[in-house]
Amino acid sequence: MKRLLKAVGALHVAALSSSSSLLPSGLALAMTTAAASSASSPAAAAAAGAGAAAAADGTCNGAICRKYTARNFQAALDSINAMGAIAERENHHPDFHLTGYRNVEVVLFTHSLGGISMNDIELAKMLDADVIVDYSPKWLKSHPEAKRED
């Protein structure tokens, strides 16, 4: 079972609740675009006709995103640094947001395309497979889908 996706999503995904469709430790995929008729990018073509897993807190404005609370500041930095090393190796760089000293958001979006590219999807899969996050125990209790089954 893929950590990121069961499949790459439909052209418009509304906010979904956390359910079995949100995969363990997975970057949540939430895609929104104008209309299927305007789907001329490679990312939109790749996304057409499949299902998606979305974040429990809603969509990410047409990007692949992941939000979590780390155990502490050092755990948050460690996860960002590990993801950053992979992103640098792949020459595809997500936006990292660290707030409240341990709340992390990772956003993958190809600005030149104005949407999600296959590079974003592949990088998200790599981040899910290769980075182990030390989550806050309290956050993990309310997000059991994030627990790794290694």
N, CA, C and O of each residue as an XYZ file, in Angstrom:
600
protein
N       0.839     -1.183      0.000
C       0.000      0.000      0.000
C       0.879      1.239      0.000
O       1.794      1.353      0.815
N       0.613      2.147     -0.887
C       1.389      3.368     -0.981
C       1.099      4.244      0.228
O      -0.034      4.307      0.705
N       2.153      4.932      0.727
C       1.980      5.822      1.876
C       1.297      7.110      1.473
O       0.529      7.672      2.253
N       1.560      7.586      0.275
C       1.013      8.865     -0.141
C      -0.407      8.734     -0.663
O      -1.306      9.430     -0.191
N      -0.613      7.878     -1.601
C      -1.875      7.873     -2.331
C      -2.336      6.461     -2.626
O      -1.525      5.556     -2.820
N      -3.604      6.288     -2.658
C      -4.134      5.098     -3.302
C      -4.142      5.401     -4.795
O      -3.877      4.518     -5.611
N      -4.440      6.619     -5.149
C      -4.354      7.103     -6.522
C      -4.260      8.609     -6.471
O      -4.621      9.219     -5.464
N      -3.788      9.210     -7.525
C      -3.684     10.663     -7.592
C      -5.033     11.205     -8.000
O      -5.700     10.638     -8.866
N      -5.440     12.303     -7.380
C      -6.810     12.712     -7.292
C      -7.525     13.318     -8.464
O      -6.931     13.656     -9.488
N      -8.791     13.442     -8.289
C      -9.686     14.075     -9.240
C      -9.363     15.558     -9.321
O      -8.633     16.082     -8.479
N      -9.893     16.227    -10.312
C      -9.556     17.628    -10.510
C     -10.112     18.547     -9.436
O      -9.610     19.659     -9.268
N     -11.108     18.128     -8.721
C     -11.620     18.960     -7.641
C     -11.954     18.067     -6.459
O     -12.793     17.173     -6.565
N     -11.303     18.307     -5.345
C     -11.546     17.527     -4.143
C     -11.908     18.482     -3.026
O     -11.134     19.379     -2.692
N     -13.074     18.294     -2.454
C     -13.488     19.131     -1.328
C     -12.849     18.603     -0.059
O     -12.197     17.559     -0.070
N     -13.035     19.322      1.029
C     -12.485     18.895      2.319
C     -13.093     17.552      2.694
O     -14.311     17.378      2.663
N     -12.238     16.613      3.046
C     -12.687     15.287      3.437
C     -12.315     15.055      4.884
O     -11.367     15.654      5.394
N     -13.049     14.200      5.534
C     -12.710     13.870      6.918
C     -11.590     12.857      6.940
O     -11.331     12.187      5.941
N     -10.924     12.742      8.079
C      -9.878     11.721      8.170
C     -10.556     10.362      8.225
O     -11.404     10.102      9.079
N     -10.170      9.516      7.310
C     -10.773      8.194      7.215
C      -9.694      7.229      6.777
O      -8.513      7.576      6.755
N     -10.089      6.041      6.436
C      -9.109      5.056      6.003
C      -8.460      5.453      4.684
O      -7.460      4.849      4.295
N      -8.999      6.456      3.982
C      -8.374      6.879      2.737
C      -7.126      7.722      2.977
O      -6.337      7.918      2.053
N      -6.930      8.221      4.187
C      -5.710      8.953      4.502
C      -4.685      7.930      4.945
O      -4.855      7.282      5.978
N      -3.630      7.781      4.178
C      -2.705      6.687      4.371
C      -1.695      6.980      5.465
O      -1.455      8.148      5.771
N      -1.095      5.962      6.063
C      -0.160      6.137      7.163
C       0.977      7.081      6.805
O       1.624      6.917      5.771
N       1.215      8.051      7.644
C       2.310      8.994      7.521
C       2.283      9.749      6.202
O       3.282     10.357      5.820
N       1.160      9.719      5.504
C       1.128     10.225      4.153
C       0.960     11.719      4.017
O       0.246     12.352      4.794
N       1.623     12.277      3.022
C       1.315     13.628      2.632
C      -0.107     13.593      2.109
O      -0.444     12.758      1.269
N      -0.926     14.479      2.591
C      -2.320     14.472      2.184
C      -2.445     15.196      0.860
O      -1.877     16.273      0.679
N      -3.176     14.621     -0.052
C      -3.346     15.234     -1.350
C      -4.708     15.892     -1.420
O      -5.732     15.265     -1.150
N      -4.707     17.149     -1.780
C      -5.951     17.857     -2.006
C      -5.742     18.745     -3.219
O      -4.912     19.653     -3.191
N      -6.478     18.491     -4.270
C      -6.261     19.225     -5.503
C      -7.513     19.982     -5.885
O      -8.615     19.435     -5.855
N      -7.343     21.236     -6.243
C      -8.457     22.014     -6.758
C      -7.992     22.769     -7.991
O      -6.982     23.473     -7.960
N      -8.732     22.619     -9.066
C      -8.463     23.382    -10.271
C      -9.786     23.914    -10.796
O     -10.850     23.531    -10.310
N      -9.725     24.769    -11.758
C     -10.930     25.436    -12.253
C     -11.946     24.453    -12.822
O     -13.056     24.343    -12.302
N     -11.580     23.737    -13.884
C     -12.526     22.811    -14.505
C     -11.776     21.761    -15.295
O     -10.620     21.965    -15.667
N     -12.418     20.650    -15.551
C     -11.775     19.569    -16.295
C     -11.390     20.021    -17.695
O     -10.376     19.567    -18.227
N     -12.161     20.888    -18.293
C     -11.859     21.336    -19.645
C     -10.577     22.153    -19.712
O      -9.961     22.246    -20.774
N     -10.167     22.744    -18.595
C      -8.928     23.520    -18.601
C      -7.733     22.685    -18.172
O      -6.660     23.228    -17.911
N      -7.904     21.378    -18.097
C      -6.849     20.479    -17.625
C      -5.899     20.142    -18.760
O      -5.968     19.052    -19.329
N      -5.007     21.078    -19.095
C      -4.079     20.830    -20.177
C      -2.669     20.526    -19.697
O      -1.833     20.120    -20.505
N      -2.372     20.704    -18.418
C      -1.021     20.446    -17.913
C      -0.799     18.947    -17.747
O      -1.760     18.190    -17.607
N       0.460     18.513    -17.762
C       0.756     17.096    -17.532
C       0.248     16.612    -16.178
O      -0.199     15.472    -16.046
N       0.319     17.490    -15.169
C      -0.154     17.098    -13.841
C      -1.655     16.856    -13.844
O      -2.139     15.895    -13.248
N      -2.382     17.729    -14.514
C      -3.831     17.564    -14.576
C      -4.192     16.313    -15.358
O      -5.131     15.599    -15.005
N      -3.446     16.050    -16.421
C      -3.704     14.850    -17.204
C      -3.434     13.603    -16.365
O      -4.183     12.628    -16.436
N      -2.373     13.635    -15.579
C      -2.052     12.491    -14.726
C      -3.088     12.308    -13.636
O      -3.335     11.193    -13.177
N      -3.692     13.417    -13.224
C      -4.636     13.359    -12.122
C      -6.033     12.947    -12.545
O      -6.819     12.492    -11.714
N      -6.353     13.094    -13.805
C      -7.719     12.859    -14.269
C      -8.158     11.417    -14.028
O      -7.412     10.472    -14.285
N      -9.366     11.273    -13.535
C      -9.983      9.969    -13.438
C      -9.596      9.115    -12.250
O      -9.909      7.924    -12.256
N      -8.945      9.636    -11.245
C      -8.543      8.817    -10.104
C      -9.058      9.417     -8.809
O      -9.504     10.564     -8.799
N      -9.005      8.669     -7.720
C      -9.431      9.150     -6.412
C      -8.301      9.854     -5.703
O      -7.178      9.885     -6.205
N      -8.582     10.431     -4.520
C      -7.534     11.140     -3.782
C      -7.729     11.009     -2.296
O      -8.846     10.818     -1.817
N      -6.639     11.113     -1.568
C      -6.693     11.219     -0.118
C      -6.515     12.687      0.217
O      -5.645     13.341     -0.359
N      -7.303     13.220      1.120
C      -7.206     14.642      1.447
C      -7.010     14.830      2.935
O      -7.335     13.961      3.744
N      -6.477     15.972      3.268
C      -6.214     16.280      4.671
C      -7.512     16.396      5.438
O      -8.528     16.842      4.904
N      -7.470     15.990      6.693
C      -8.651     16.071      7.538
C      -9.099     17.517      7.703
O     -10.278     17.782      7.935
N      -8.164     18.448      7.586
C      -8.513     19.845      7.771
C      -8.863     20.541      6.471
O      -9.070     21.755      6.481
N      -8.938     19.850      5.374
C      -9.430     20.456      4.144
C      -8.431     20.425      3.015
O      -7.475     19.650      3.017
N      -8.677     21.284      2.053
C      -7.849     21.327      0.861
C      -6.632     22.210      1.096
O      -6.540     22.932      2.089
N      -5.716     22.131      0.165
C      -4.460     22.874      0.267
C      -4.289     23.804     -0.923
O      -3.168     24.024     -1.382
N      -5.370     24.340     -1.416
C      -5.326     25.304     -2.519
C      -4.562     24.778     -3.729
O      -3.703     25.471     -4.273
N      -4.869     23.574     -4.143
C      -4.267     23.011     -5.343
C      -2.863     22.486     -5.160
O      -2.142     22.329     -6.145
N      -2.450     22.210     -3.949
C      -1.113     21.708     -3.674
C      -1.189     20.398     -2.895
O      -2.232     20.051     -2.341
N      -0.083     19.684     -2.861
C       0.044     18.527     -1.983
C       0.572     19.083     -0.667
O       1.577     19.795     -0.650
N      -0.095     18.764      0.426
C       0.366     19.315      1.694
C       0.309     18.273      2.797
O      -0.404     17.273      2.715
N       1.081     18.545      3.818
C       1.105     17.693      5.001
C       1.297     18.602      6.205
O       2.204     19.433      6.235
N       0.434     18.434      7.191
C       0.526     19.207      8.426
C       0.613     18.234      9.590
O      -0.114     17.242      9.639
N       1.511     18.527     10.529
C       1.629     17.673     11.701
C       2.273     18.451     12.843
O       2.853     19.518     12.645
N       2.155     17.891     14.029
C       2.794     18.446     15.212
C       3.863     17.466     15.665
O       3.579     16.305     15.960
N       5.087     17.952     15.715
C       6.210     17.126     16.147
C       6.266     17.085     17.670
O       5.628     17.892     18.347
N       7.027     16.148     18.197
C       7.168     15.984     19.643
C       7.705     17.253     20.298
O       7.245     17.641     21.372
N       8.675     17.902     19.654
C       9.264     19.124     20.186
C       9.924     19.881     19.040
O       9.859     19.459     17.886
N      10.562     21.010     19.373
C      11.200     21.835     18.354
C      12.275     21.061     17.599
O      12.345     21.138     16.373
N      13.105     20.323     18.313
C      14.182     19.573     17.661
C      13.628     18.519     16.713
O      14.169     18.332     15.623
N      12.569     17.833     17.101
C      11.948     16.827     16.229
C      11.380     17.479     14.973
O      11.464     16.909     13.885
N      10.802     18.668     15.118
C      10.278     19.398     13.961
C      11.421     19.752     13.007
O      11.318     19.541     11.798
N      12.517     20.294     13.566
C      13.670     20.645     12.734
C      14.282     19.421     12.070
O      14.652     19.469     10.897
N      14.392     18.328     12.812
C      14.950     17.103     12.248
C      14.135     16.623     11.052
O      14.707     16.220     10.039
N      12.803     16.662     11.155
C      11.971     16.210     10.040
C      12.112     17.141      8.843
O      12.180     16.679      7.704
N      12.157     18.440      9.089
C      12.322     19.396      7.986
C      13.684     19.213      7.329
O      13.787     19.232      6.103
N      14.729     19.037      8.132
C      16.072     18.840      7.571
C      16.158     17.558      6.754
O      16.783     17.543      5.694
N      15.541     16.490      7.231
C      15.544     15.228      6.483
C      14.801     15.385      5.153
O      15.260     14.900      4.119
N      13.657     16.062      5.187
C      12.912     16.302      3.952
C      13.690     17.226      3.023
O      13.691     17.040      1.806
N      14.350     18.220      3.606
C      15.139     19.160      2.809
C      16.291     18.483      2.085
O      16.589     18.825      0.940
N      16.939     17.533      2.732
C      18.043     16.805      2.093
C      17.541     16.018      0.876
O      18.199     15.987     -0.164
N      16.389     15.392      1.014
C      15.804     14.646     -0.114
C      15.403     15.614     -1.223
O      15.666     15.361     -2.399
N      14.769     16.715     -0.848
C      14.345     17.709     -1.838
C      15.551     18.275     -2.599
O      15.492     18.464     -3.814
N      16.633     18.539     -1.881
C      17.840     19.056     -2.524
C      18.429     18.025     -3.482
O      18.829     18.366     -4.596
N      18.483     16.783     -3.056
C      18.986     15.705     -3.912
C      18.169     15.605     -5.199
O      18.717     15.380     -6.278
N      16.845     15.778     -5.073
C      15.941     15.664     -6.220
C      15.783     16.977     -6.985
O      15.116     17.019     -8.019
N      16.393     18.045     -6.480
C      16.301     19.380     -7.085
C      14.844     19.818     -7.289
O      14.482     20.378     -8.324
N      14.035     19.547     -6.281
C      12.626     19.956     -6.292
C      12.283     20.347     -4.858
O      12.295     19.500     -3.964
N      11.981     21.605     -4.636
C      11.976     22.153     -3.282
C      10.578     22.560     -2.806
O       9.963     23.460     -3.377
N      10.085     21.901     -1.766
C       8.782     22.263     -1.197
C       8.908     23.506     -0.308
O      10.008     23.945      0.029
N       7.764     24.046      0.054
C       7.714     25.114      1.056
C       7.580     24.443      2.413
O       6.738     23.565      2.602
N       8.413     24.861      3.354
C       8.344     24.361      4.729
C       7.895     25.499      5.629
O       8.403     26.616      5.527
N       6.939     25.216      6.513
C       6.457     26.203      7.482
C       6.554     25.587      8.868
O       5.995     24.519      9.120
N       7.261     26.260      9.763
C       7.381     25.824     11.155
C       6.822     26.938     12.021
O       7.378     28.035     12.065
N       5.728     26.658     12.707
C       5.085     27.653     13.569
C       4.853     27.048     14.940
O       4.813     25.828     15.100
N       4.700     27.926     15.932
C       4.411     27.450     17.276
C       5.462     26.478     17.774
O       5.145     25.614     18.591
N       6.665     26.581     17.329
C       7.863     25.820     17.667
C       7.835     24.337     17.325
O       8.875     23.684     17.408
N       6.677     23.772     16.940
C       6.665     22.346     16.585
C       5.570     21.959     15.596
O       5.411     20.779     15.284
N       4.813     22.934     15.099
C       3.780     22.672     14.094
C       4.393     22.851     12.710
O       4.897     23.923     12.376
N       4.345     21.798     11.917
C       5.016     21.782     10.619
C       3.978     21.638      9.515
O       3.015     20.881      9.641
N       4.193     22.379      8.431
C       3.410     22.202      7.211
C       4.396     22.125      6.050
O       5.289     22.963      5.925
N       4.226     21.117      5.210
C       5.042     20.933      4.015
C       4.097     21.069      2.830
O       3.066     20.398      2.774
N       4.447     21.938      1.878
C       3.585     22.197      0.720
C       4.383     21.957     -0.550
O       5.431     22.566     -0.763
N       3.876     21.060     -1.392
C       4.480     20.767     -2.695
C       3.579     21.326     -3.788
O       2.385     21.031     -3.844
N       4.175     22.140     -4.655
C       3.422     22.836     -5.684
C       4.428     23.298     -6.723
O       5.469     23.843     -6.357
N       4.155     23.102     -7.991
C       5.040     23.578     -9.047
C       4.533     24.925     -9.529
O       3.552     25.016    -10.266
N       5.228     25.972     -9.093
C       4.791     27.341     -9.380
C       4.759     27.634    -10.875
O       3.852     28.319    -11.347
N       5.736     27.125    -11.629
C       5.786     27.412    -13.063
C       4.599     26.827    -13.819
O       4.212     27.348    -14.865
N       4.018     25.746    -13.295
C       2.840     25.139    -13.918
C       1.542     25.660    -13.328
O       0.478     25.530    -13.932
N       1.636     26.250    -12.147
C       0.431     26.697    -11.463
C      -0.369     25.538    -10.896
O      -1.587     25.633    -10.749
N       0.312     24.441    -10.577
C      -0.385     23.271    -10.047
C       0.585     22.184     -9.639
O       1.767     22.432     -9.403
N       0.060     20.978     -9.561
C       0.846     19.832     -9.127
C       1.436     19.131    -10.348
O       0.741     18.878    -11.331
N       2.724     18.823    -10.267
C       3.391     18.104    -11.347
C       3.734     16.688    -10.866
O       3.597     16.373     -9.684
N       4.173     15.860    -11.782
C       4.607     14.519    -11.414
C       5.814     14.591    -10.472
O       5.991     13.713     -9.627
N       6.646     15.633    -10.612
C       7.767     15.811     -9.685
C       7.271     15.978     -8.249
O       7.871     15.443     -7.316
N       6.173     16.723     -8.073
C       5.598     16.900     -6.739
C       5.130     15.567     -6.179
O       5.372     15.258     -5.013
N       4.474     14.796     -6.994
C       3.938     13.500     -6.555
C       5.076     12.549     -6.206
O       5.031     11.875     -5.176
N       6.085     12.492     -7.049
C       7.220     11.605     -6.788
C       7.973     12.035     -5.534
O       8.371     11.188     -4.735
N       8.174     13.341     -5.350
C       8.863     13.813     -4.154
C       8.040     13.504     -2.907
O       8.596     13.112     -1.881
N       6.740     13.675     -2.984
C       5.872     13.365     -1.839
C       6.010     11.890     -1.450
O       6.076     11.562     -0.265
N       6.052     11.009     -2.442
C       6.227      9.577     -2.174
C       7.565      9.313     -1.488
O       7.645      8.523     -0.547
N       8.614      9.983     -1.967
C       9.938      9.803     -1.366
C       9.950     10.289      0.077
O      10.501      9.619      0.951
N       9.350     11.445      0.334
C       9.321     11.991      1.691
C       8.576     11.053      2.624
O       9.001     10.828      3.758
N       7.468     10.506      2.150
C       6.695      9.568      2.963
C       7.482      8.302      3.263
O       7.443      7.787      4.381
N       8.187      7.809      2.270
C       8.894      6.543      2.433
C      10.165      6.674      3.266
O      10.525      5.752      3.998
N      10.839      7.803      3.160
C      12.181      7.919      3.718
C      12.309      8.728      5.001
O      13.325      8.619      5.688
N      11.312      9.535      5.345
C      11.436     10.407      6.514
C      10.544      9.894      7.638
O       9.338      9.717      7.467
N      11.157      9.662      8.773
C      10.410      9.261      9.966
C      10.253     10.492     10.843
O      11.238     11.123     11.226
N       9.015     10.825     11.157
C       8.719     11.998     11.973
C       8.458     11.545     13.408
O       7.730     10.580     13.638
N       9.047     12.235     14.353
C       8.781     11.993     15.775
C       7.607     12.894     16.159
O       7.794     14.044     16.558
N       6.394     12.349     16.030
C       5.180     13.117     16.269
C       4.942     13.365     17.751
O       5.439     12.631     18.605
N       4.179     14.405     18.041
C       3.679     14.643     19.390
C       2.747     13.486     19.741
O       1.861     13.160     18.951
N       2.922     12.855     20.906
C       2.020     11.755     21.283
C       0.552     12.179     21.294
O      -0.317     11.417     20.871
N       0.276     13.376     21.771
C      -1.111     13.869     21.804
C      -1.651     14.023     20.381
O      -2.789     13.638     20.111
N      -0.852     14.579     19.470
C      -1.285     14.749     18.082
C      -1.496     13.387     17.439
O      -2.464     13.191     16.704
N      -0.605     12.449     17.707
C      -0.702     11.120     17.107
C      -1.949     10.379     17.564
O      -2.523      9.609     16.794
N      -2.380     10.600     18.808
C      -3.627      9.967     19.279
C      -4.819     10.410     18.460
O      -5.716      9.613     18.186
N      -4.839     11.676     18.066
C      -5.973     12.165     17.276
C      -5.751     11.994     15.769
O      -6.640     12.313     14.980
N      -4.586     11.496     15.361
C      -4.280     11.242     13.952
C      -3.611      9.869     13.810
O      -2.469      9.786     13.357
N      -4.301      8.806     14.187
C      -3.680      7.480     14.154
C      -3.271      7.035     12.759
O      -2.431      6.145     12.622
N      -3.839      7.626     11.731
C      -3.486      7.272     10.359
C      -2.036      7.644     10.031
O      -1.479      7.143      9.055
N      -1.427      8.509     10.827
C      -0.056      8.946     10.575
C       0.972      7.962     11.132
O       2.153      8.043     10.796
N       0.536      7.047     11.968
C       1.467      6.097     12.576
C       2.014      5.156     11.506
O       1.265      4.573     10.722
N       3.326      5.027     11.496
C       3.987      4.147     10.513
C       3.811      2.694     10.918
O       3.802      2.355     12.101
N       3.675      1.863      9.929
C       3.537      0.417     10.149
C       4.793     -0.271      9.629
O       4.715     -1.126      8.746
N       5.939      0.094     10.166
C       7.222     -0.457      9.675
C       7.522     -1.805     10.215
O       8.558     -2.384      9.889
